[in-house]
Amino acid sequence: MLTNKLARFIHTADWQIGKPYLQIKDEQKRFKLKQERFNAIERIKAAVELHASEFVLVAGDLFDSPTPTLTNVTEILEIIGSMNIPVIVIPGNHDHGALGSIWHNAEFKNYKDQIASNLIISLDNQPIELETAVILPCPLLRNKDNIDPTQWVKSINWKTLNHFKARIILAHGAIHTFSGRDYLFDDEAQSSSTNIINLENLPKEEVDYIALGDWHNLKKVGVKAWYPGTPEPDRFDQGEDNQRGQVLEVEIKRSGEPKVQVIPTGRFQWHNICFKLNGDSDVDRLKRKIDNLTAGRISRDLLRIEISGVLSLNGYKRYQLLVTDMKNKLLRLHIKGECHQEPKEDELEELTRSVENPLIAQVASELKQRIQNSESEEESISRIALCELYHFASKN
């Protein structure tokens, strides 16, 4: 008697191999971030072996560009080839399948046959039948398309598909309700009007799982539809529901509800915090907060701080030393906002009554007088000059 077959597979997306990380100025740190994306795929391979997965679905954006370097191509093909199970990939918006893209490159095809014969690239809307499942691929053949990439699924003659195998849609695109903020660039990410997937239009009874890509956080968008997020985090926290650095292990039978397990694969951590410095003691509080976030790790964390507040001149000097220390230990430090300096009375006294350097004392006294007697714009300039004078004197 024939029964529905159990399909066990890994759902992943948005590897974006070759991502340049141009905002990172340090070449060595930039290399670490780029290399870690390959290391994450090695961890996916380990998950495949540990969980005895039958196949892997990559829901778009395997590469960060439609024309990656052949060095990146061959390196990732080696990892895929070593998985020894079918790895099914569709182009996404970053590595779309238009003519001239990597998928049509003769050298790529040659290397794929040599190194990763188990890799299946889908460039058209044709079902792919595996031993336990039927995959319904929805590749993107251009960067932006006004047509729902899953639209073709509605026209399938379902009677022609195997009745005992799970049916899985593999697609890359956005759900229209999604919008968010990319803190890497400090601006609001606008909702796209292209590559929109309308889940409501899909035949729910005929489809058992919808493997999506494009959203970089883990997100369940229906009983049967999931975004796995990126296997290695690639941006600062975006607020609520921020879970990145994983793949999904899925078990599903025809007409059954999917059983989904989250498998961690990320290594680097991207933090996003707001901090107000209300006094000099807060510098120590900020240091403790950062130490708790990074747990002593070196070159494995990226930190974005929205900073504000006022410190004394000595407190600001300690803050600058902390910033320098963080830059040395973190993969990236991105500071938005500004911490202002406000000299305390004892600091002013120290400058204006400097016996060792009477010239500094004289200049400090004149600046102090200007602050007391001038208008707001000139006062601001005088305060900046006084702060610089204090730091200059501290170095000598």
Residue, then its C-alpha position, 0 to 999 in steps of 0.5 A: m500500500l502506497t503512503n505519503k513520504l516524509a521529506r526532511f530537508i534544509h531550508t536556507a536563503d540569502w547566502q550572498i557570497g561575495k558581499p563586499y562590506l564596503q563600509i568596513k575600512d579595515e581590509q583584514k576585518r573586511f576579509k574576515l566578514k567575507q570569509e565567514r559567509f563561506n564558513a557558515i555554509e560549512r556549518i550548513k553542511a555539518a547540519v545536513e550530515l547531523h540531521a540526515s537531510e535529504f536535500v537543501l533548498v536555497a531560496g535565492d541570492l546564493f551570490d551577492s551579485p549576478t556576476p560573482t568572481l570565479t574564485n568565489v564561485t569555485e570555492i562555494l561549489e566545492i562546499i556544495g559538492s561535498m554535501n553529496i545530496p541535491v542542493i536546489v537553488i533559484p536566482g534571487n534579486h541579487d543574483h538574478g537569472a538574466l542573460g549575462s548572469i553567472w548562471h549562463n556562464a560557460e565556465f560556471k557550468n563547466y565548474k558545476d559539472q566538475i565540482a558540484s554535480n549535485l547542484i540543481i539551478s532552476l531558471d524556469n518554472q518547471p517542477i523538480e521531482l525528488e525521491t520524497a518531494v516535488i519542488l515548484p521553483c519560482p526563480l527571479l530572471r531580473n532584479k525587479d519584476n512587477i509580476d508575482p514570482t509564484q504566479w505560475v503555480k496557480s496554473i499547474n495541473w495538480k493531477t500530474l504531480n505525484h500524490f504521495k510526495a510533499r509539494i514545496i514552493l521555492a521562491h524569493g521575494a517580499i510579502h507586501t506587509f514587510s518594511g523595516r530599517d537598515y541601520l547600516f545606512d541609518d535610513e528607513a528601508q522603503s517597501s518595495s513594489t517589485n518581486i511581491i509574493n501574494l501568499e493568499n493567491l496560492p492554493k493552500e490545499e495543494v501546497d505543503y510548504i513555502a520556502l521563501g528567501d529575501w527577508h534577512n530575519l527569521k520569520k514565519v508568515g503563515v502555517k506553511a510559509w517561512y523565511p529562514g533569514t541569513p545563515e550568517p548575520d549581515r546587518f545591525d539589529q532591526g528592532e523586534d523579531n530580530q533573529r538571524g544566523q540560522v537555517l531551518e530543518v523541515e520535515i513534511k508529508r503530503s497534506g501534513e503540517p510542516k515540522v520546523q526546527v531552527i538550527p543556529t549557523g551564525r558566528f559574528q554578532w551585530h549589536n545596536i544600542c542607544f546610550k545617553l551619557n548623563g555624567d562621567s560615571d556613565v562611561d564605566r556603565l557604557k563599558r560594562k554594557i559593551d563588555n556584556l554584549t561582546a563577552g570578551r570576544i575579539s573581532r567577532d562583534l559589530l556595534r552600532i551606538e546611538i550616543s548622546g549626552v554631556l561629559s566633563l573634559n576628563g570624562y570625555k577623554r575617558y570616553q575617547l579612550l573607550v572608543t579607541d579600545m572598541k575600534n581595536k577589539l570590534l570588527r566594526l564600531h559605528i557611532k551615530g550622534e555625539c557626546h558633548q563636552e562641558p568643562k567643570e569648574d575645577e577643570l577650568e580652574e586647573l587651566t586658568r591657574s596653570v603655573e607650569n604653563p602660563l601661556i595656556a593659563q592666559v588663553a584659558s582665562e580669555l576663553k572663559q571670559r568670552i564664554q561668559n560674555s558672548e552670544s550663543e554662536e561665539e560661546s559655542i566656538s569658545r567652548i570648543a576651543l577651551c575643550e581642545l586646549y584642555h586635551f592639548a594641555s593633558k598630552n603635554 
